[in-house]
Amino acid sequence: MSNTAVAVGYVRDASQLAVVQDHARDQGYMLARVVEDRRDTATISQLTEQAMDQGAEVVILPGDAILSAARKRLEKELAAIGAACVVLGAPSAPTRAALEQVMPRRDFDAVWGRHSKPPGAQR
């Protein structure tokens, strides 16, 4: 990738925006668009579509964004359109509270390696 790669950022709030903008500037990326998602509920398809629409070669997202938990799948989808994924901070580490807010309980438990009901719980 050249230092003039086009990038799309994904942020939840102003503090994440500053980090994404700083990273883009430091790497010499042209930040074509920043997807602001205060609820942190964007899907892989939506982010991939934004990257495609902007002709982005790089998608930048914070490590505590919910999408970072699906990093491998996001990377695969982005690779199909010729883009790479950069996760800032601790990759695949969205906060438990953020995940619990937006994920069905079964999926939340699967992310954390548990079953929905503890063994022996009544159904």
C-alpha positions as a Markdown table, in Angstrom:
| # | Residue | x | y | z |
|---|---|---|---|---|
| 1 | Met | 0.0 | 0.0 | 0.0 |
| 2 | Ser | 1.2 | 3.4 | -0.8 |
| 3 | Asn | 1.3 | 6.2 | 1.8 |
| 4 | Thr | -1.5 | 7.9 | -0.1 |
| 5 | Ala | -4.0 | 5.0 | 0.5 |
| 6 | Val | -7.6 | 6.0 | 0.8 |
| 7 | Ala | -9.1 | 5.1 | 4.2 |
| 8 | Val | -12.5 | 4.9 | 5.8 |
| 9 | Gly | -12.7 | 5.2 | 9.6 |
| 10 | Tyr | -15.3 | 3.9 | 12.0 |
| 11 | Val | -15.9 | 5.6 | 15.4 |
| 12 | Arg | -18.4 | 5.7 | 18.2 |
| 13 | Asp | -17.5 | 9.0 | 19.8 |
| 14 | Ala | -15.2 | 12.0 | 19.7 |
| 15 | Ser | -12.3 | 10.3 | 21.5 |
| 16 | Gln | -12.3 | 7.5 | 19.0 |
| 17 | Leu | -12.5 | 10.0 | 16.1 |
| 18 | Ala | -9.3 | 11.7 | 17.3 |
| 19 | Val | -7.5 | 8.4 | 17.5 |
| 20 | Val | -8.6 | 7.3 | 14.0 |
| 21 | Gln | -7.7 | 10.7 | 12.6 |
| 22 | Asp | -4.3 | 10.7 | 14.2 |
| 23 | His | -3.6 | 7.2 | 12.9 |
| 24 | Ala | -4.6 | 8.2 | 9.4 |
| 25 | Arg | -2.5 | 11.3 | 9.5 |
| 26 | Asp | 0.5 | 9.5 | 11.0 |
| 27 | Gln | 0.3 | 6.7 | 8.3 |
| 28 | Gly | -0.2 | 9.2 | 5.5 |
| 29 | Tyr | -3.7 | 7.9 | 4.6 |
| 30 | Met | -6.3 | 10.1 | 3.0 |
| 31 | Leu | -9.3 | 9.7 | 5.3 |
| 32 | Ala | -12.1 | 9.9 | 2.8 |
| 33 | Arg | -15.0 | 9.2 | 5.2 |
| 34 | Val | -15.5 | 8.5 | 8.9 |
| 35 | Val | -18.6 | 6.4 | 9.8 |
| 36 | Glu | -19.9 | 7.8 | 13.1 |
| 37 | Asp | -22.0 | 5.2 | 14.8 |
| 38 | Arg | -22.8 | 6.3 | 18.4 |
| 39 | Arg | -24.6 | 3.0 | 19.1 |
| 40 | Asp | -21.7 | 0.9 | 17.7 |
| 41 | Thr | -24.0 | -1.3 | 15.8 |
| 42 | Ala | -22.8 | -1.2 | 12.2 |
| 43 | Thr | -22.5 | -4.5 | 10.4 |
| 44 | Ile | -19.6 | -5.9 | 8.4 |
| 45 | Ser | -21.6 | -5.5 | 5.2 |
| 46 | Gln | -22.3 | -1.8 | 6.0 |
| 47 | Leu | -18.7 | -1.0 | 6.7 |
| 48 | Thr | -17.5 | -3.0 | 3.6 |
| 49 | Glu | -20.1 | -1.0 | 1.5 |
| 50 | Gln | -18.7 | 2.3 | 2.8 |
| 51 | Ala | -15.2 | 1.2 | 1.9 |
| 52 | Met | -16.3 | 0.2 | -1.6 |
| 53 | Asp | -18.2 | 3.4 | -2.1 |
| 54 | Gln | -15.1 | 5.5 | -1.1 |
| 55 | Gly | -12.6 | 3.3 | -3.0 |
| 56 | Ala | -10.9 | 2.7 | 0.3 |
| 57 | Glu | -7.8 | 0.6 | 0.6 |
| 58 | Val | -7.9 | 0.7 | 4.4 |
| 59 | Val | -10.6 | 0.6 | 7.0 |
| 60 | Ile | -9.5 | 1.9 | 10.5 |
| 61 | Leu | -11.5 | 1.0 | 13.6 |
| 62 | Pro | -10.8 | 1.2 | 17.3 |
| 63 | Gly | -10.0 | -2.1 | 19.1 |
| 64 | Asp | -12.9 | -1.6 | 21.5 |
| 65 | Ala | -15.5 | -1.3 | 18.7 |
| 66 | Ile | -17.9 | -4.2 | 18.5 |
| 67 | Leu | -16.8 | -5.0 | 15.0 |
| 68 | Ser | -13.3 | -5.7 | 16.2 |
| 69 | Ala | -14.7 | -8.9 | 17.7 |
| 70 | Ala | -15.4 | -10.1 | 14.1 |
| 71 | Arg | -12.0 | -8.9 | 12.8 |
| 72 | Lys | -11.2 | -12.1 | 10.8 |
| 73 | Arg | -14.6 | -12.0 | 9.0 |
| 74 | Leu | -14.3 | -8.2 | 8.5 |
| 75 | Glu | -10.7 | -8.7 | 7.1 |
| 76 | Lys | -12.1 | -11.4 | 4.7 |
| 77 | Glu | -14.9 | -9.2 | 3.4 |
| 78 | Leu | -12.6 | -6.3 | 3.0 |
| 79 | Ala | -10.0 | -8.4 | 1.2 |
| 80 | Ala | -12.6 | -9.3 | -1.4 |
| 81 | Ile | -12.8 | -5.6 | -2.4 |
| 82 | Gly | -9.1 | -5.0 | -2.2 |
| 83 | Ala | -9.1 | -3.3 | 1.2 |
| 84 | Ala | -7.3 | -4.0 | 4.5 |
| 85 | Cys | -8.4 | -3.6 | 8.1 |
| 86 | Val | -6.5 | -1.8 | 10.7 |
| 87 | Val | -7.6 | -2.3 | 14.3 |
| 88 | Leu | -6.2 | 0.3 | 16.7 |
| 89 | Gly | -5.4 | -0.7 | 20.3 |
| 90 | Ala | -6.3 | -4.1 | 21.6 |
| 91 | Pro | -7.8 | -6.0 | 18.7 |
| 92 | Ser | -10.9 | -8.1 | 19.3 |
| 93 | Ala | -11.5 | -6.5 | 22.7 |
| 94 | Pro | -14.8 | -4.7 | 22.7 |
| 95 | Thr | -16.1 | -4.1 | 26.2 |
| 96 | Arg | -18.5 | -6.7 | 27.7 |
| 97 | Ala | -21.0 | -4.0 | 28.4 |
| 98 | Ala | -21.0 | -2.8 | 24.8 |
| 99 | Leu | -21.4 | -6.3 | 23.4 |
| 100 | Glu | -24.2 | -7.1 | 25.9 |
| 101 | Gln | -26.1 | -4.0 | 24.8 |
| 102 | Val | -26.4 | -5.0 | 21.2 |
| 103 | Met | -26.0 | -8.7 | 20.9 |
| 104 | Pro | -28.6 | -11.4 | 21.5 |
| 105 | Arg | -27.8 | -13.3 | 24.7 |
| 106 | Arg | -26.9 | -16.5 | 22.8 |
| 107 | Asp | -24.4 | -14.7 | 20.6 |
| 108 | Phe | -23.0 | -12.8 | 23.5 |
| 109 | Asp | -22.4 | -16.0 | 25.4 |
| 110 | Ala | -20.8 | -17.6 | 22.3 |
| 111 | Val | -18.3 | -14.6 | 22.1 |
| 112 | Trp | -17.3 | -15.1 | 25.7 |
| 113 | Gly | -17.2 | -19.0 | 25.4 |
| 114 | Arg | -20.2 | -19.8 | 27.5 |
| 115 | His | -23.6 | -21.4 | 27.0 |
| 116 | Ser | -26.7 | -19.4 | 27.5 |
| 117 | Lys | -27.7 | -21.2 | 30.6 |
| 118 | Pro | -25.2 | -22.5 | 33.2 |
| 119 | Pro | -25.1 | -26.3 | 33.5 |
| 120 | Gly | -27.9 | -27.6 | 35.7 |
| 121 | Ala | -30.0 | -24.5 | 35.3 |
| 122 | Gln | -33.7 | -25.1 | 34.9 |
| 123 | Arg | -35.3 | -24.4 | 31.6 |
